[in-house]
Amino acid sequence: MTAAEAEAPGGDSQPAGERTYFIDAEEAAELARLMQQDRLVTEAMGGLLPELEALPSAAQVLDLACGPGGWALEMAFRYPKAEVIGVDLSPSIVDYANAQARSRGLSNVQFAAMNITQPLAFADASFDLINARFLAGFMRPQDWPRLLTECRRLLKPGGVIRLTESEWGLTTSPATQRYYALCSEALKRAGQSFSPDGHHLGITPMLAPLLRQAGFEDVRLRGGALEWSSGTPQHYSTFKNIFVMFDLLKPFLVRTGVASAEEVEPLYQQAVAEMQAPDFFAVWFWLTAWGRQP
Ligand SMILES: C[S@@+](CC[C@H](N)C(=O)[O-])C[C@H]1O[C@@H](n2cnc3c(N)ncnc32)[C@H](O)[C@@H]1O
């Protein structure tokens, strides 16, 4: 398939122009953050596909909301006979990912702009593997069943869908915990959370049920964790990821009314200070759920 064939066709789930991602994806700082986060998380997850034994040698692979393309680019490099396509709503992120593919000389990967809350412009049974990581920042609960129904249509018999989502994690910093709590509450107010009370991100308990409800078989789970306490090898890179994310989330917190700009700024500064303290302890969790197309 070509990038031209992968243009968004429109649909009735979310208006095509609506952007629900809680960060402005066009910000250069978000692009840099996502690239760094991809390396951090893929390594902590144990690689590109730690749960799956093997892929068909000429596998067709789709990565949904791929960001700058780190996972898809690495898949194309590791599986030279595979054909990989990544789709993302942000045209500038897609342009960046395509430039990365060209500069690395990878001809088996391409990226296209597409809204994954709309019908996806690929033929039935096109893919052996569909991967999606960290969609909770823009998906509304009602978007998930539609997307997974589309994935059922797009997967070949026996094909695999693989979803990875996280919760915020736990730390010993009161300001960081308060910031996480505001983010959860903001997502709840924005109608983008499965959490009953807005106290957590809410997506992880839903991954396996959503896959089963969509008709996937042999649904399995694997948890992952990254320790980023002060003094650990992952502290600085995770701290950088979180403080940039917190900064980029300020407009979302103010827009949803969970805090004023005057309240958010000192809380942010306090969190940044506490995350650098020598007695800061932190762990971040995620869950991968995967299932098979009958
Ligand atoms: C947290 S990033 C995840 C990036 C990548 N999956 C990863 O794990 O490194 C979320 C991505 O979703 C994209 N996005 C937001 N809304 C979208 C939509 N409706 N359809 C497709 N992509 C979307 C954003 O542009 C952003 O790149």
The ligand as an SDF file (V2000), in Angstrom:
LIG
                    3D

 27 29  0  0  0  0  0  0  0  0999 V2000
    1.6080    9.7860   23.1540 C   0  0  0  0  0  0  0  0  0  0  0  0
    1.8480    9.8900   21.4160 S   0  0  0  0  0  0  0  0  0  0  0  0
    2.1900    8.1770   21.0560 C   0  0  0  0  0  0  0  0  0  0  0  0
    3.2840    7.9950   20.0580 C   0  0  0  0  0  0  0  0  0  0  0  0
    3.7160    6.5410   19.7690 C   0  0  0  0  0  0  0  0  0  0  0  0
    2.5990    5.6310   19.6390 N   0  0  0  0  0  0  0  0  0  0  0  0
    4.6850    6.0380   20.8090 C   0  0  0  0  0  0  0  0  0  0  0  0
    4.3090    5.2040   21.6280 O   0  0  0  0  0  0  0  0  0  0  0  0
    5.8400    6.4730   20.8040 O   0  0  0  0  0  0  0  0  0  0  0  0
    0.2440   10.1230   20.7920 C   0  0  0  0  0  0  0  0  0  0  0  0
    0.2250   10.4080   19.2810 C   0  0  0  0  0  0  0  0  0  0  0  0
   -1.1410   10.3600   18.8440 O   0  0  0  0  0  0  0  0  0  0  0  0
   -1.3040   11.2630   17.7830 C   0  0  0  0  0  0  0  0  0  0  0  0
   -2.7470   11.5020   17.6340 N   0  0  0  0  0  0  0  0  0  0  0  0
   -3.5370   12.3000   18.3770 C   0  0  0  0  0  0  0  0  0  0  0  0
   -4.8180   12.1990   17.9580 N   0  0  0  0  0  0  0  0  0  0  0  0
   -4.8300   11.3010   16.9230 C   0  0  0  0  0  0  0  0  0  0  0  0
   -5.8410   10.7800   16.0690 C   0  0  0  0  0  0  0  0  0  0  0  0
   -7.1170   11.1200   16.2210 N   0  0  0  0  0  0  0  0  0  0  0  0
   -5.4790    9.8960   15.1020 N   0  0  0  0  0  0  0  0  0  0  0  0
   -4.1800    9.5370   14.9460 C   0  0  0  0  0  0  0  0  0  0  0  0
   -3.1850    9.9880   15.7410 N   0  0  0  0  0  0  0  0  0  0  0  0
   -3.4960   10.8540   16.7180 C   0  0  0  0  0  0  0  0  0  0  0  0
   -0.4790   12.4700   18.2210 C   0  0  0  0  0  0  0  0  0  0  0  0
   -0.1540   13.2890   17.1070 O   0  0  0  0  0  0  0  0  0  0  0  0
    0.7370   11.7920   18.8630 C   0  0  0  0  0  0  0  0  0  0  0  0
    1.7760   11.6470   17.9410 O   0  0  0  0  0  0  0  0  0  0  0  0
  1  2  1  0
  2  3  1  0
  2 10  1  0
  3  4  1  0
  4  5  1  0
  5  6  1  0
  5  7  1  0
  7  8  2  0
  7  9  1  0
 10 11  1  0
 11 12  1  0
 11 26  1  0
 12 13  1  0
 13 14  1  0
 13 24  1  0
 14 15  1  0
 14 23  1  0
 15 16  2  0
 16 17  1  0
 17 18  1  0
 17 23  2  0
 18 19  1  0
 18 20  2  0
 20 21  1  0
 21 22  2  0
 22 23  1  0
 24 25  1  0
 24 26  1  0
 26 27  1  0
M  CHG  2   2   1   9  -1
M  END
$$$$
